[in-house]
Amino acid sequence: MNEEQGDTLIDYIGVMSDNLTNGTNNLTEQLISILNVTNILLGIIAVTLVTSTIVKIIEIKKSK
């Protein structure tokens, strides 16, 4: 392998490394987005459960 081919290979490896880093960063951002949506959904479920529990308690107290 001559020097020019070596430089080309090094450049190619650098580009591939950058692509891998960018891909990993994109996946990380998508994962964070998914976790944020999951947290919002869990929050909605929690509020719904608390609200329905309070409503049931009020219904039970009224029926006594």
PDBQT receptor file of N, H, CA, C and O in Angstrom, charges set to zero:
ATOM      1  N   MET A   1       0.860  -1.192   0.000  1.00  0.00    +0.000 N 
ATOM      2  CA  MET A   1       0.000   0.000   0.000  1.00  0.00    +0.000 C 
ATOM      3  C   MET A   1       0.893   1.237   0.000  1.00  0.00    +0.000 C 
ATOM      4  O   MET A   1       1.771   1.381   0.851  1.00  0.00    +0.000 OA
ATOM      5  N   ASN A   2       0.661   2.120  -0.956  1.00  0.00    +0.000 N 
ATOM      6  H   ASN A   2      -0.053   2.003  -1.647  1.00  0.00    +0.000 HD
ATOM      7  CA  ASN A   2       1.476   3.341  -0.981  1.00  0.00    +0.000 C 
ATOM      8  C   ASN A   2       0.875   4.408  -0.062  1.00  0.00    +0.000 C 
ATOM      9  O   ASN A   2      -0.195   4.225   0.519  1.00  0.00    +0.000 OA
ATOM     10  N   GLU A   3       1.591   5.521   0.050  1.00  0.00    +0.000 N 
ATOM     11  H   GLU A   3       2.460   5.670  -0.421  1.00  0.00    +0.000 HD
ATOM     12  CA  GLU A   3       1.188   6.562   1.006  1.00  0.00    +0.000 C 
ATOM     13  C   GLU A   3      -0.177   7.161   0.667  1.00  0.00    +0.000 C 
ATOM     14  O   GLU A   3      -0.969   7.462   1.559  1.00  0.00    +0.000 OA
ATOM     15  N   GLU A   4      -0.442   7.330  -0.629  1.00  0.00    +0.000 N 
ATOM     16  H   GLU A   4       0.202   7.086  -1.354  1.00  0.00    +0.000 HD
ATOM     17  CA  GLU A   4      -1.720   7.928  -1.050  1.00  0.00    +0.000 C 
ATOM     18  C   GLU A   4      -2.892   7.021  -0.671  1.00  0.00    +0.000 C 
ATOM     19  O   GLU A   4      -3.927   7.492  -0.199  1.00  0.00    +0.000 OA
ATOM     20  N   GLN A   5      -2.714   5.709  -0.884  1.00  0.00    +0.000 N 
ATOM     21  H   GLN A   5      -1.873   5.326  -1.266  1.00  0.00    +0.000 HD
ATOM     22  CA  GLN A   5      -3.772   4.764  -0.503  1.00  0.00    +0.000 C 
ATOM     23  C   GLN A   5      -3.971   4.764   1.009  1.00  0.00    +0.000 C 
ATOM     24  O   GLN A   5      -5.099   4.662   1.493  1.00  0.00    +0.000 OA
ATOM     25  N   GLY A   6      -2.878   4.879   1.747  1.00  0.00    +0.000 N 
ATOM     26  H   GLY A   6      -1.962   4.962   1.354  1.00  0.00    +0.000 HD
ATOM     27  CA  GLY A   6      -2.962   4.923   3.210  1.00  0.00    +0.000 C 
ATOM     28  C   GLY A   6      -3.748   6.127   3.679  1.00  0.00    +0.000 C 
ATOM     29  O   GLY A   6      -4.594   6.022   4.568  1.00  0.00    +0.000 OA
ATOM     30  N   ASP A   7      -3.464   7.290   3.070  1.00  0.00    +0.000 N 
ATOM     31  H   ASP A   7      -2.777   7.375   2.349  1.00  0.00    +0.000 HD
ATOM     32  CA  ASP A   7      -4.193   8.514   3.427  1.00  0.00    +0.000 C 
ATOM     33  C   ASP A   7      -5.678   8.380   3.097  1.00  0.00    +0.000 C 
ATOM     34  O   ASP A   7      -6.535   8.795   3.876  1.00  0.00    +0.000 OA
ATOM     35  N   THR A   8      -5.973   7.795   1.930  1.00  0.00    +0.000 N 
ATOM     36  H   THR A   8      -5.276   7.458   1.297  1.00  0.00    +0.000 HD
ATOM     37  CA  THR A   8      -7.366   7.601   1.524  1.00  0.00    +0.000 C 
ATOM     38  C   THR A   8      -8.089   6.693   2.515  1.00  0.00    +0.000 C 
ATOM     39  O   THR A   8      -9.238   6.947   2.875  1.00  0.00    +0.000 OA
ATOM     40  N   LEU A   9      -7.411   5.636   2.952  1.00  0.00    +0.000 N 
ATOM     41  H   LEU A   9      -6.477   5.430   2.660  1.00  0.00    +0.000 HD
ATOM     42  CA  LEU A   9      -7.998   4.700   3.917  1.00  0.00    +0.000 C 
ATOM     43  C   LEU A   9      -8.262   5.396   5.250  1.00  0.00    +0.000 C 
ATOM     44  O   LEU A   9      -9.310   5.206   5.868  1.00  0.00    +0.000 OA
ATOM     45  N   ILE A  10      -7.291   6.209   5.682  1.00  0.00    +0.000 N 
ATOM     46  H   ILE A  10      -6.440   6.363   5.180  1.00  0.00    +0.000 HD
ATOM     47  CA  ILE A  10      -7.453   6.947   6.945  1.00  0.00    +0.000 C 
ATOM     48  C   ILE A  10      -8.641   7.912   6.843  1.00  0.00    +0.000 C 
ATOM     49  O   ILE A  10      -9.445   8.018   7.769  1.00  0.00    +0.000 OA
ATOM     50  N   ASP A  11      -8.741   8.614   5.705  1.00  0.00    +0.000 N 
ATOM     51  H   ASP A  11      -8.088   8.528   4.952  1.00  0.00    +0.000 HD
ATOM     52  CA  ASP A  11      -9.880   9.522   5.485  1.00  0.00    +0.000 C 
ATOM     53  C   ASP A  11     -11.196   8.748   5.522  1.00  0.00    +0.000 C 
ATOM     54  O   ASP A  11     -12.172   9.193   6.127  1.00  0.00    +0.000 OA
ATOM     55  N   TYR A  12     -11.212   7.593   4.871  1.00  0.00    +0.000 N 
ATOM     56  H   TYR A  12     -10.419   7.232   4.379  1.00  0.00    +0.000 HD
ATOM     57  CA  TYR A  12     -12.426   6.767   4.808  1.00  0.00    +0.000 C 
ATOM     58  C   TYR A  12     -12.835   6.318   6.208  1.00  0.00    +0.000 C 
ATOM     59  O   TYR A  12     -14.009   6.381   6.573  1.00  0.00    +0.000 OA
ATOM     60  N   ILE A  13     -11.846   5.859   6.994  1.00  0.00    +0.000 N 
ATOM     61  H   ILE A  13     -10.892   5.808   6.698  1.00  0.00    +0.000 HD
ATOM     62  CA  ILE A  13     -12.128   5.418   8.368  1.00  0.00    +0.000 C 
ATOM     63  C   ILE A  13     -12.666   6.594   9.189  1.00  0.00    +0.000 C 
ATOM     64  O   ILE A  13     -13.581   6.427   9.996  1.00  0.00    +0.000 OA
ATOM     65  N   GLY A  14     -12.088   7.788   8.976  1.00  0.00    +0.000 N 
ATOM     66  H   GLY A  14     -11.345   7.923   8.321  1.00  0.00    +0.000 HD
ATOM     67  CA  GLY A  14     -12.563   8.979   9.687  1.00  0.00    +0.000 C 
ATOM     68  C   GLY A  14     -14.009   9.299   9.357  1.00  0.00    +0.000 C 
ATOM     69  O   GLY A  14     -14.803   9.614  10.244  1.00  0.00    +0.000 OA
ATOM     70  N   VAL A  15     -14.351   9.216   8.067  1.00  0.00    +0.000 N 
ATOM     71  H   VAL A  15     -13.706   8.961   7.346  1.00  0.00    +0.000 HD
ATOM     72  CA  VAL A  15     -15.730   9.484   7.634  1.00  0.00    +0.000 C 
ATOM     73  C   VAL A  15     -16.677   8.449   8.233  1.00  0.00    +0.000 C 
ATOM     74  O   VAL A  15     -17.748   8.802   8.728  1.00  0.00    +0.000 OA
ATOM     75  N   MET A  16     -16.292   7.172   8.193  1.00  0.00    +0.000 N 
ATOM     76  H   MET A  16     -15.422   6.885   7.791  1.00  0.00    +0.000 HD
ATOM     77  CA  MET A  16     -17.131   6.111   8.757  1.00  0.00    +0.000 C 
ATOM     78  C   MET A  16     -17.324   6.315  10.259  1.00  0.00    +0.000 C 
ATOM     79  O   MET A  16     -18.412   6.100  10.792  1.00  0.00    +0.000 OA
ATOM     80  N   SER A  17     -16.255   6.733  10.931  1.00  0.00    +0.000 N 
ATOM     81  H   SER A  17     -15.371   6.908  10.498  1.00  0.00    +0.000 HD
ATOM     82  CA  SER A  17     -16.331   6.993  12.368  1.00  0.00    +0.000 C 
ATOM     83  C   SER A  17     -17.312   8.130  12.660  1.00  0.00    +0.000 C 
ATOM     84  O   SER A  17     -18.121   8.046  13.584  1.00  0.00    +0.000 OA
ATOM     85  N   ASP A  18     -17.225   9.200  11.849  1.00  0.00    +0.000 N 
ATOM     86  H   ASP A  18     -16.568   9.268  11.098  1.00  0.00    +0.000 HD
ATOM     87  CA  ASP A  18     -18.159  10.326  12.014  1.00  0.00    +0.000 C 
ATOM     88  C   ASP A  18     -19.597   9.881  11.772  1.00  0.00    +0.000 C 
ATOM     89  O   ASP A  18     -20.504  10.265  12.510  1.00  0.00    +0.000 OA
ATOM     90  N   ASN A  19     -19.799   9.072  10.739  1.00  0.00    +0.000 N 
ATOM     91  H   ASN A  19     -19.062   8.760  10.139  1.00  0.00    +0.000 HD
ATOM     92  CA  ASN A  19     -21.146   8.572  10.431  1.00  0.00    +0.000 C 
ATOM     93  C   ASN A  19     -21.689   7.742  11.588  1.00  0.00    +0.000 C 
ATOM     94  O   ASN A  19     -22.859   7.860  11.953  1.00  0.00    +0.000 OA
ATOM     95  N   LEU A  20     -20.832   6.904  12.159  1.00  0.00    +0.000 N 
ATOM     96  H   LEU A  20     -19.882   6.808  11.863  1.00  0.00    +0.000 HD
ATOM     97  CA  LEU A  20     -21.245   6.056  13.282  1.00  0.00    +0.000 C 
ATOM     98  C   LEU A  20     -21.614   6.912  14.490  1.00  0.00    +0.000 C 
ATOM     99  O   LEU A  20     -22.609   6.655  15.169  1.00  0.00    +0.000 OA
ATOM    100  N   THR A  21     -20.797   7.935  14.747  1.00  0.00    +0.000 N 
ATOM    101  H   THR A  21     -19.989   8.143  14.196  1.00  0.00    +0.000 HD
ATOM    102  CA  THR A  21     -21.076   8.849  15.864  1.00  0.00    +0.000 C 
ATOM    103  C   THR A  21     -22.405   9.568  15.657  1.00  0.00    +0.000 C 
ATOM    104  O   THR A  21     -23.225   9.654  16.571  1.00  0.00    +0.000 OA
ATOM    105  N   ASN A  22     -22.610  10.087  14.435  1.00  0.00    +0.000 N 
ATOM    106  H   ASN A  22     -21.944  10.018  13.692  1.00  0.00    +0.000 HD
ATOM    107  CA  ASN A  22     -23.871  10.782  14.135  1.00  0.00    +0.000 C 
ATOM    108  C   ASN A  22     -25.061   9.841  14.275  1.00  0.00    +0.000 C 
ATOM    109  O   ASN A  22     -26.095  10.218  14.828  1.00  0.00    +0.000 OA
ATOM    110  N   GLY A  23     -24.915   8.617  13.775  1.00  0.00    +0.000 N 
ATOM    111  H   GLY A  23     -24.075   8.311  13.326  1.00  0.00    +0.000 HD
ATOM    112  CA  GLY A  23     -25.989   7.630  13.883  1.00  0.00    +0.000 C 
ATOM    113  C   GLY A  23     -26.311   7.319  15.328  1.00  0.00    +0.000 C 
ATOM    114  O   GLY A  23     -27.479   7.223  15.705  1.00  0.00    +0.000 OA
ATOM    115  N   THR A  24     -25.262   7.160  16.148  1.00  0.00    +0.000 N 
ATOM    116  H   THR A  24     -24.314   7.239  15.842  1.00  0.00    +0.000 HD
ATOM    117  CA  THR A  24     -25.455   6.875  17.572  1.00  0.00    +0.000 C 
ATOM    118  C   THR A  24     -26.151   8.040  18.262  1.00  0.00    +0.000 C 
ATOM    119  O   THR A  24     -27.047   7.840  19.082  1.00  0.00    +0.000 OA
ATOM    120  N   ASN A  25     -25.732   9.267  17.925  1.00  0.00    +0.000 N 
ATOM    121  H   ASN A  25     -25.003   9.430  17.259  1.00  0.00    +0.000 HD
ATOM    122  CA  ASN A  25     -26.370  10.453  18.515  1.00  0.00    +0.000 C 
ATOM    123  C   ASN A  25     -27.846  10.527  18.127  1.00  0.00    +0.000 C 
ATOM    124  O   ASN A  25     -28.695  10.849  18.959  1.00  0.00    +0.000 OA
ATOM    125  N   ASN A  26     -28.149  10.227  16.858  1.00  0.00    +0.000 N 
ATOM    126  H   ASN A  26     -27.460   9.966  16.182  1.00  0.00    +0.000 HD
ATOM    127  CA  ASN A  26     -29.546  10.247  16.406  1.00  0.00    +0.000 C 
ATOM    128  C   ASN A  26     -30.368   9.209  17.154  1.00  0.00    +0.000 C 
ATOM    129  O   ASN A  26     -31.491   9.488  17.575  1.00  0.00    +0.000 OA
ATOM    130  N   LEU A  27     -29.812   8.006  17.322  1.00  0.00    +0.000 N 
ATOM    131  H   LEU A  27     -28.900   7.779  16.980  1.00  0.00    +0.000 HD
ATOM    132  CA  LEU A  27     -30.528   6.951  18.048  1.00  0.00    +0.000 C 
ATOM    133  C   LEU A  27     -30.752   7.357  19.498  1.00  0.00    +0.000 C 
ATOM    134  O   LEU A  27     -31.819   7.113  20.062  1.00  0.00    +0.000 OA
ATOM    135  N   THR A  28     -29.740   7.978  20.098  1.00  0.00    +0.000 N 
ATOM    136  H   THR A  28     -28.874   8.177  19.639  1.00  0.00    +0.000 HD
ATOM    137  CA  THR A  28     -29.868   8.432  21.486  1.00  0.00    +0.000 C 
ATOM    138  C   THR A  28     -30.980   9.469  21.610  1.00  0.00    +0.000 C 
ATOM    139  O   THR A  28     -31.780   9.420  22.544  1.00  0.00    +0.000 OA
ATOM    140  N   GLU A  29     -31.025  10.415  20.658  1.00  0.00    +0.000 N 
ATOM    141  H   GLU A  29     -30.375  10.454  19.899  1.00  0.00    +0.000 HD
ATOM    142  CA  GLU A  29     -32.081  11.438  20.682  1.00  0.00    +0.000 C 
ATOM    143  C   GLU A  29     -33.459  10.809  20.521  1.00  0.00    +0.000 C 
ATOM    144  O   GLU A  29     -34.414  11.221  21.179  1.00  0.00    +0.000 OA
ATOM    145  N   GLN A  30     -33.564   9.808  19.643  1.00  0.00    +0.000 N 
ATOM    146  H   GLN A  30     -32.789   9.474  19.108  1.00  0.00    +0.000 HD
ATOM    147  CA  GLN A  30     -34.853   9.132  19.450  1.00  0.00    +0.000 C 
ATOM    148  C   GLN A  30     -35.263   8.383  20.714  1.00  0.00    +0.000 C 
ATOM    149  O   GLN A  30     -36.435   8.379  21.089  1.00  0.00    +0.000 OA
ATOM    150  N   LEU A  31     -34.284   7.746  21.369  1.00  0.00    +0.000 N 
ATOM    151  H   LEU A  31     -33.332   7.749  21.064  1.00  0.00    +0.000 HD
ATOM    152  CA  LEU A  31     -34.569   7.012  22.606  1.00  0.00    +0.000 C 
ATOM    153  C   LEU A  31     -35.056   7.966  23.692  1.00  0.00    +0.000 C 
ATOM    154  O   LEU A  31     -35.999   7.656  24.420  1.00  0.00    +0.000 OA
ATOM    155  N   ILE A  32     -34.409   9.130  23.797  1.00  0.00    +0.000 N 
ATOM    156  H   ILE A  32     -33.643   9.381  23.205  1.00  0.00    +0.000 HD
ATOM    157  CA  ILE A  32     -34.833  10.136  24.777  1.00  0.00    +0.000 C 
ATOM    158  C   ILE A  32     -36.257  10.602  24.470  1.00  0.00    +0.000 C 
ATOM    159  O   ILE A  32     -37.061  10.778  25.385  1.00  0.00    +0.000 OA
ATOM    160  N   SER A  33     -36.569  10.802  23.196  1.00  0.00    +0.000 N 
ATOM    161  H   SER A  33     -35.915  10.659  22.453  1.00  0.00    +0.000 HD
ATOM    162  CA  SER A  33     -37.926  11.214  22.803  1.00  0.00    +0.000 C 
ATOM    163  C   SER A  33     -38.947  10.159  23.197  1.00  0.00    +0.000 C 
ATOM    164  O   SER A  33     -40.015  10.480  23.719  1.00  0.00    +0.000 OA
ATOM    165  N   ILE A  34     -38.609   8.885  22.941  1.00  0.00    +0.000 N 
ATOM    166  H   ILE A  34     -37.742   8.624  22.517  1.00  0.00    +0.000 HD
ATOM    167  CA  ILE A  34     -39.517   7.785  23.294  1.00  0.00    +0.000 C 
ATOM    168  C   ILE A  34     -39.729   7.749  24.805  1.00  0.00    +0.000 C 
ATOM    169  O   ILE A  34     -40.853   7.564  25.272  1.00  0.00    +0.000 OA
ATOM    170  N   LEU A  35     -38.646   7.927  25.572  1.00  0.00    +0.000 N 
ATOM    171  H   LEU A  35     -37.734   8.077  25.192  1.00  0.00    +0.000 HD
ATOM    172  CA  LEU A  35     -38.763   7.917  27.034  1.00  0.00    +0.000 C 
ATOM    173  C   LEU A  35     -39.607   9.091  27.523  1.00  0.00    +0.000 C 
ATOM    174  O   LEU A  35     -40.388   8.944  28.463  1.00  0.00    +0.000 OA
ATOM    175  N   ASN A  36     -39.454  10.254  26.890  1.00  0.00    +0.000 N 
ATOM    176  H   ASN A  36     -38.819  10.373  26.127  1.00  0.00    +0.000 HD
ATOM    177  CA  ASN A  36     -40.267  11.419  27.268  1.00  0.00    +0.000 C 
ATOM    178  C   ASN A  36     -41.748  11.149  27.024  1.00  0.00    +0.000 C 
ATOM    179  O   ASN A  36     -42.586  11.457  27.872  1.00  0.00    +0.000 OA
ATOM    180  N   VAL A  37     -42.068  10.575  25.869  1.00  0.00    +0.000 N 
ATOM    181  H   VAL A  37     -41.387  10.324  25.180  1.00  0.00    +0.000 HD
ATOM    182  CA  VAL A  37     -43.464  10.234  25.555  1.00  0.00    +0.000 C 
ATOM    183  C   VAL A  37     -43.981   9.209  26.555  1.00  0.00    +0.000 C 
ATOM    184  O   VAL A  37     -45.112   9.314  27.030  1.00  0.00    +0.000 OA
ATOM    185  N   THR A  38     -43.144   8.208  26.875  1.00  0.00    +0.000 N 
ATOM    186  H   THR A  38     -42.226   8.123  26.488  1.00  0.00    +0.000 HD
ATOM    187  CA  THR A  38     -43.533   7.179  27.845  1.00  0.00    +0.000 C 
ATOM    188  C   THR A  38     -43.822   7.809  29.202  1.00  0.00    +0.000 C 
ATOM    189  O   THR A  38     -44.801   7.453  29.857  1.00  0.00    +0.000 OA
ATOM    190  N   ASN A  39     -42.972   8.746  29.628  1.00  0.00    +0.000 N 
ATOM    191  H   ASN A  39     -42.176   9.036  29.096  1.00  0.00    +0.000 HD
ATOM    192  CA  ASN A  39     -43.188   9.426  30.909  1.00  0.00    +0.000 C 
ATOM    193  C   ASN A  39     -44.489  10.211  30.908  1.00  0.00    +0.000 C 
ATOM    194  O   ASN A  39     -45.215  10.211  31.902  1.00  0.00    +0.000 OA
ATOM    195  N   ILE A  40     -44.788  10.880  29.798  1.00  0.00    +0.000 N 
ATOM    196  H   ILE A  40     -44.198  10.879  28.990  1.00  0.00    +0.000 HD
ATOM    197  CA  ILE A  40     -46.041  11.636  29.694  1.00  0.00    +0.000 C 
ATOM    198  C   ILE A  40     -47.235  10.684  29.802  1.00  0.00    +0.000 C 
ATOM    199  O   ILE A  40     -48.196  10.962  30.518  1.00  0.00    +0.000 OA
ATOM    200  N   LEU A  41     -47.163   9.549  29.076  1.00  0.00    +0.000 N 
ATOM    201  H   LEU A  41     -46.382   9.323  28.494  1.00  0.00    +0.000 HD
ATOM    202  CA  LEU A  41     -48.261   8.572  29.123  1.00  0.00    +0.000 C 
ATOM    203  C   LEU A  41     -48.428   8.000  30.525  1.00  0.00    +0.000 C 
ATOM    204  O   LEU A  41     -49.551   7.844  31.005  1.00  0.00    +0.000 OA
ATOM    205  N   LEU A  42     -47.309   7.688  31.187  1.00  0.00    +0.000 N 
ATOM    206  H   LEU A  42     -46.397   7.815  30.797  1.00  0.00    +0.000 HD
ATOM    207  CA  LEU A  42     -47.391   7.179  32.559  1.00  0.00    +0.000 C 
ATOM    208  C   LEU A  42     -47.994   8.225  33.492  1.00  0.00    +0.000 C 
ATOM    209  O   LEU A  42     -48.755   7.887  34.399  1.00  0.00    +0.000 OA
ATOM    210  N   GLY A  43     -47.657   9.483  33.274  1.00  0.00    +0.000 N 
ATOM    211  H   GLY A  43     -47.039   9.758  32.538  1.00  0.00    +0.000 HD
ATOM    212  CA  GLY A  43     -48.235  10.565  34.070  1.00  0.00    +0.000 C 
ATOM    213  C   GLY A  43     -49.736  10.655  33.882  1.00  0.00    +0.000 C 
ATOM    214  O   GLY A  43     -50.482  10.826  34.846  1.00  0.00    +0.000 OA
ATOM    215  N   ILE A  44     -50.180  10.538  32.629  1.00  0.00    +0.000 N 
ATOM    216  H   ILE A  44     -49.574  10.398  31.846  1.00  0.00    +0.000 HD
ATOM    217  CA  ILE A  44     -51.621  10.573  32.337  1.00  0.00    +0.000 C 
ATOM    218  C   ILE A  44     -52.323   9.398  33.013  1.00  0.00    +0.000 C 
ATOM    219  O   ILE A  44     -53.392   9.565  33.600  1.00  0.00    +0.000 OA
ATOM    220  N   ILE A  45     -51.721   8.206  32.930  1.00  0.00    +0.000 N 
ATOM    221  H   ILE A  45     -50.853   8.070  32.452  1.00  0.00    +0.000 HD
ATOM    222  CA  ILE A  45     -52.303   7.017  33.569  1.00  0.00    +0.000 C 
ATOM    223  C   ILE A  45     -52.387   7.222  35.080  1.00  0.00    +0.000 C 
ATOM    224  O   ILE A  45     -53.400   6.893  35.698  1.00  0.00    +0.000 OA
ATOM    225  N   ALA A  46     -51.317   7.769  35.678  1.00  0.00    +0.000 N 
ATOM    226  H   ALA A  46     -50.495   8.036  35.176  1.00  0.00    +0.000 HD
ATOM    227  CA  ALA A  46     -51.300   7.994  37.129  1.00  0.00    +0.000 C 
ATOM    228  C   ALA A  46     -52.396   8.970  37.544  1.00  0.00    +0.000 C 
ATOM    229  O   ALA A  46     -53.109   8.727  38.518  1.00  0.00    +0.000 OA
ATOM    230  N   VAL A  47     -52.534  10.068  36.812  1.00  0.00    +0.000 N 
ATOM    231  H   VAL A  47     -51.955  10.265  36.021  1.00  0.00    +0.000 HD
ATOM    232  CA  VAL A  47     -53.573  11.063  37.127  1.00  0.00    +0.000 C 
ATOM    233  C   VAL A  47     -54.954  10.437  36.990  1.00  0.00    +0.000 C 
ATOM    234  O   VAL A  47     -55.830  10.674  37.822  1.00  0.00    +0.000 OA
ATOM    235  N   THR A  48     -55.153   9.638  35.944  1.00  0.00    +0.000 N 
ATOM    236  H   THR A  48     -54.442   9.445  35.268  1.00  0.00    +0.000 HD
ATOM    237  CA  THR A  48     -56.440   8.964  35.727  1.00  0.00    +0.000 C 
ATOM    238  C   THR A  48     -56.760   8.019  36.881  1.00  0.00    +0.000 C 
ATOM    239  O   THR A  48     -57.887   7.995  37.377  1.00  0.00    +0.000 OA
ATOM    240  N   LEU A  49     -55.759   7.239  37.308  1.00  0.00    +0.000 N 
ATOM    241  H   LEU A  49     -54.844   7.259  36.905  1.00  0.00    +0.000 HD
ATOM    242  CA  LEU A  49     -55.979   6.297  38.416  1.00  0.00    +0.000 C 
ATOM    243  C   LEU A  49     -56.309   7.033  39.712  1.00  0.00    +0.000 C 
ATOM    244  O   LEU A  49     -57.222   6.637  40.436  1.00  0.00    +0.000 OA
ATOM    245  N   VAL A  50     -55.572   8.097  40.005  1.00  0.00    +0.000 N 
ATOM    246  H   VAL A  50     -54.830   8.419  39.416  1.00  0.00    +0.000 HD
ATOM    247  CA  VAL A  50     -55.829   8.868  41.225  1.00  0.00    +0.000 C 
ATOM    248  C   VAL A  50     -57.220   9.481  41.174  1.00  0.00    +0.000 C 
ATOM    249  O   VAL A  50     -57.960   9.422  42.156  1.00  0.00    +0.000 OA
ATOM    250  N   THR A  51     -57.580  10.067  40.041  1.00  0.00    +0.000 N 
ATOM    251  H   THR A  51     -56.978  10.114  39.244  1.00  0.00    +0.000 HD
ATOM    252  CA  THR A  51     -58.896  10.695  39.893  1.00  0.00    +0.000 C 
ATOM    253  C   THR A  51     -60.010   9.671  40.057  1.00  0.00    +0.000 C 
ATOM    254  O   THR A  51     -60.987   9.920  40.763  1.00  0.00    +0.000 OA
ATOM    255  N   SER A  52     -59.865   8.509  39.400  1.00  0.00    +0.000 N 
ATOM    256  H   SER A  52     -59.071   8.307  38.826  1.00  0.00    +0.000 HD
ATOM    257  CA  SER A  52     -60.918   7.490  39.495  1.00  0.00    +0.000 C 
ATOM    258  C   SER A  52     -61.017   6.938  40.916  1.00  0.00    +0.000 C 
ATOM    259  O   SER A  52     -62.110   6.611  41.381  1.00  0.00    +0.000 OA
ATOM    260  N   THR A  53     -59.881   6.832  41.605  1.00  0.00    +0.000 N 
ATOM    261  H   THR A  53     -58.993   7.097  41.227  1.00  0.00    +0.000 HD
ATOM    262  CA  THR A  53     -59.899   6.367  42.998  1.00  0.00    +0.000 C 
ATOM    263  C   THR A  53     -60.636   7.364  43.885  1.00  0.00    +0.000 C 
ATOM    264  O   THR A  53     -61.447   6.970  44.723  1.00  0.00    +0.000 OA
ATOM    265  N   ILE A  54     -60.360   8.644  43.705  1.00  0.00    +0.000 N 
ATOM    266  H   ILE A  54     -59.701   8.964  43.024  1.00  0.00    +0.000 HD
ATOM    267  CA  ILE A  54     -61.041   9.681  44.492  1.00  0.00    +0.000 C 
ATOM    268  C   ILE A  54     -62.542   9.645  44.223  1.00  0.00    +0.000 C 
ATOM    269  O   ILE A  54     -63.342   9.743  45.154  1.00  0.00    +0.000 OA
ATOM    270  N   VAL A  55     -62.930   9.506  42.955  1.00  0.00    +0.000 N 
ATOM    271  H   VAL A  55     -62.280   9.427  42.199  1.00  0.00    +0.000 HD
ATOM    272  CA  VAL A  55     -64.349   9.430  42.598  1.00  0.00    +0.000 C 
ATOM    273  C   VAL A  55     -65.000   8.230  43.273  1.00  0.00    +0.000 C 
ATOM    274  O   VAL A  55     -66.103   8.347  43.805  1.00  0.00    +0.000 OA
ATOM    275  N   LYS A  56     -64.331   7.072  43.260  1.00  0.00    +0.000 N 
ATOM    276  H   LYS A  56     -63.434   6.977  42.828  1.00  0.00    +0.000 HD
ATOM    277  CA  LYS A  56     -64.879   5.867  43.905  1.00  0.00    +0.000 C 
ATOM    278  C   LYS A  56     -65.045   6.079  45.407  1.00  0.00    +0.000 C 
ATOM    279  O   LYS A  56     -66.061   5.694  45.985  1.00  0.00    +0.000 OA
ATOM    280  N   ILE A  57     -64.033   6.699  46.044  1.00  0.00    +0.000 N 
ATOM    281  H   ILE A  57     -63.207   7.012  45.574  1.00  0.00    +0.000 HD
ATOM    282  CA  ILE A  57     -64.113   6.953  47.490  1.00  0.00    +0.000 C 
ATOM    283  C   ILE A  57     -65.308   7.854  47.797  1.00  0.00    +0.000 C 
ATOM    284  O   ILE A  57     -66.047   7.606  48.749  1.00  0.00    +0.000 OA
ATOM    285  N   ILE A  58     -65.494   8.896  46.991  1.00  0.00    +0.000 N 
ATOM    286  H   ILE A  58     -64.893   9.097  46.218  1.00  0.00    +0.000 HD
ATOM    287  CA  ILE A  58     -66.629   9.812  47.192  1.00  0.00    +0.000 C 
ATOM    288  C   ILE A  58     -67.948   9.058  47.016  1.00  0.00    +0.000 C 
ATOM    289  O   ILE A  58     -68.883   9.257  47.791  1.00  0.00    +0.000 OA
ATOM    290  N   GLU A  59     -68.027   8.187  45.996  1.00  0.00    +0.000 N 
ATOM    291  H   GLU A  59     -67.267   8.024  45.367  1.00  0.00    +0.000 HD
ATOM    292  CA  GLU A  59     -69.249   7.402  45.768  1.00  0.00    +0.000 C 
ATOM    293  C   GLU A  59     -69.540   6.490  46.953  1.00  0.00    +0.000 C 
ATOM    294  O   GLU A  59     -70.689   6.364  47.376  1.00  0.00    +0.000 OA
ATOM    295  N   ILE A  60     -68.497   5.852  47.490  1.00  0.00    +0.000 N 
ATOM    296  H   ILE A  60     -67.564   5.954  47.146  1.00  0.00    +0.000 HD
ATOM    297  CA  ILE A  60     -68.682   4.943  48.631  1.00  0.00    +0.000 C 
ATOM    298  C   ILE A  60     -69.163   5.736  49.850  1.00  0.00    +0.000 C 
ATOM    299  O   ILE A  60     -70.062   5.288  50.561  1.00  0.00    +0.000 OA
ATOM    300  N   LYS A  61     -68.570   6.910  50.096  1.00  0.00    +0.000 N 
ATOM    301  H   LYS A  61     -67.839   7.274  49.518  1.00  0.00    +0.000 HD
ATOM    302  CA  LYS A  61     -68.968   7.731  51.246  1.00  0.00    +0.000 C 
ATOM    303  C   LYS A  61     -70.404   8.216  51.088  1.00  0.00    +0.000 C 
ATOM    304  O   LYS A  61     -71.140   8.271  52.073  1.00  0.00    +0.000 OA
ATOM    305  N   LYS A  62     -70.822   8.570  49.873  1.00  0.00    +0.000 N 
ATOM    306  H   LYS A  62     -70.224   8.526  49.073  1.00  0.00    +0.000 HD
ATOM    307  CA  LYS A  62     -72.189   9.041  49.641  1.00  0.00    +0.000 C 
ATOM    308  C   LYS A  62     -73.198   7.926  49.858  1.00  0.00    +0.000 C 
ATOM    309  O   LYS A  62     -74.308   8.174  50.330  1.00  0.00    +0.000 OA
ATOM    310  N   SER A  63     -72.818   6.688  49.513  1.00  0.00    +0.000 N 
ATOM    311  H   SER A  63     -71.917   6.487  49.129  1.00  0.00    +0.000 HD
ATOM    312  CA  SER A  63     -73.763   5.575  49.608  1.00  0.00    +0.000 C 
ATOM    313  C   SER A  63     -73.957   5.103  51.049  1.00  0.00    +0.000 C 
ATOM    314  O   SER A  63     -74.894   4.356  51.329  1.00  0.00    +0.000 OA
ATOM    315  N   LYS A  64     -73.085   5.526  51.966  1.00  0.00    +0.000 N 
ATOM    316  H   LYS A  64     -72.323   6.133  51.739  1.00  0.00    +0.000 HD
ATOM    317  CA  LYS A  64     -73.213   5.077  53.366  1.00  0.00    +0.000 C 
ATOM    318  C   LYS A  64     -74.282   5.842  54.106  1.00  0.00    +0.000 C 
ATOM    319  O   LYS A  64     -74.516   5.588  55.288  1.00  0.00    +0.000 OA
TER     320      LYS A  64
